[in-house]
Amino acid sequence: MPVLIKASKSDQTDECAIIELQGDLKSHSDSSFEDQFIGDLHYTKSGIPLLIIGHHLLYGKVAKMEKPFALMEKQEKDGKTCFVVKAIIRNKIIFKTRPKPIVGESCMEGDME
């Protein structure tokens, strides 16, 4: 399941990146992730991507794709079919380490009785 994020704008075509995760994403309900909020993507001051999904934190890295992808939309007008390039995908953000649990202050050692 490719996940696209908007990265920047170049002329009239959006620049996007693909998020690559190792492993599986599972929801509590067996519904699809399409059009659903999955998590928050942030960058550290040094440019390292951080992905927060629920109570888990993943550290990643940005990698340039060997060959760019084009995200196209199929349009039909007057019986003719054409494809419009909506975005160019040149980079992917790779998260291949195990997620780290996010622990709140109330769960810290010494706070429990």
C-alpha positions as CSV (number, residue, x, y, z in Angstrom):
1,M,0.0,0.0,0.0
2,P,1.9,3.1,-1.1
3,V,1.4,6.2,1.0
4,L,1.9,9.5,-0.7
5,I,2.8,12.7,1.1
6,K,3.2,16.2,-0.4
7,A,6.8,17.3,-0.2
8,S,7.1,20.6,-2.2
9,K,5.8,22.4,-5.3
10,S,7.8,22.7,-8.5
11,D,6.0,24.8,-11.3
12,Q,2.6,23.3,-11.8
13,T,3.3,19.7,-10.7
14,D,3.4,18.7,-7.1
15,E,6.4,16.9,-5.7
16,C,5.5,13.9,-3.5
17,A,7.4,11.2,-1.6
18,I,6.5,7.6,-0.8
19,I,6.6,6.3,2.8
20,E,8.1,2.8,2.9
21,L,7.4,0.7,6.1
22,Q,8.9,-2.7,6.9
23,G,6.2,-5.0,8.3
24,D,2.4,-4.7,8.4
25,L,0.0,-2.0,9.6
26,K,-3.1,-3.5,11.3
27,S,-6.1,-1.6,12.4
28,H,-8.4,-2.5,15.3
29,S,-11.3,-2.9,12.9
30,D,-10.7,-4.8,9.7
31,S,-11.4,-1.8,7.5
32,S,-9.1,-0.4,4.8
33,F,-6.6,2.4,5.5
34,E,-7.7,4.3,2.4
35,D,-8.5,7.9,3.2
36,Q,-7.8,7.3,6.9
37,F,-5.5,9.2,9.2
38,I,-2.5,6.9,10.0
39,G,0.0,9.0,11.8
40,D,2.0,12.2,12.1
41,L,5.2,12.8,10.1
42,H,7.7,15.2,11.5
43,Y,11.4,16.1,10.9
44,T,14.1,16.7,13.5
45,K,16.2,19.9,13.2
46,S,18.9,17.7,11.5
47,G,16.4,16.5,8.9
48,I,15.7,13.0,10.2
49,P,12.1,11.9,9.6
50,L,10.0,10.8,12.6
51,L,6.7,9.0,12.1
52,I,4.3,8.7,15.1
53,I,1.6,6.0,14.7
54,G,-0.6,5.7,17.8
55,H,1.8,5.2,20.7
56,H,4.8,4.2,18.6
57,L,7.7,6.3,17.2
58,L,9.7,5.3,14.1
59,Y,12.9,6.9,12.9
60,G,13.6,7.0,9.2
61,K,15.7,8.3,6.4
62,V,15.1,10.0,3.1
63,A,16.4,8.1,0.0
64,K,16.3,9.2,-3.6
65,M,14.5,6.7,-5.9
66,E,16.5,5.1,-8.7
67,K,13.8,6.0,-11.2
68,P,11.1,8.7,-10.4
69,F,7.4,7.7,-10.5
70,A,4.7,9.8,-12.0
71,L,1.3,9.9,-10.3
72,M,-1.3,10.3,-13.0
73,E,-5.0,10.8,-13.2
74,K,-7.1,9.3,-16.0
75,Q,-9.5,11.7,-17.6
76,E,-12.1,11.2,-20.3
77,K,-13.4,14.0,-22.4
78,D,-15.5,13.8,-25.5
79,G,-14.9,10.1,-25.8
80,K,-11.1,10.5,-25.6
81,T,-8.9,9.3,-22.8
82,C,-5.9,11.2,-21.5
83,F,-3.7,11.0,-18.5
84,V,-2.7,14.1,-16.5
85,V,0.5,14.1,-14.4
86,K,-0.6,15.1,-10.9
87,A,2.8,14.6,-9.1
88,I,6.3,13.5,-9.6
89,I,7.7,11.1,-6.9
90,R,11.5,11.3,-6.7
91,N,12.1,10.5,-3.0
92,K,11.0,7.8,-0.5
93,I,11.1,8.0,3.3
94,I,12.2,4.6,4.6
95,F,11.3,3.4,8.1
96,K,13.0,0.0,8.6
97,T,13.8,0.0,12.3
98,R,11.4,-1.4,14.9
99,P,9.0,1.1,16.4
100,K,9.9,2.5,19.8
101,P,7.0,2.8,22.3
102,I,6.1,6.3,23.5
103,V,5.7,6.2,27.2
104,G,3.9,9.0,29.0
105,E,5.2,10.6,32.3
106,S,2.6,8.8,34.4
107,C,4.1,5.5,33.3
108,M,7.6,6.3,34.2
109,E,9.4,4.2,36.8
110,G,8.9,5.4,40.3
111,D,5.5,6.9,39.5
112,M,3.8,3.5,39.8
113,E,2.6,2.2,43.2
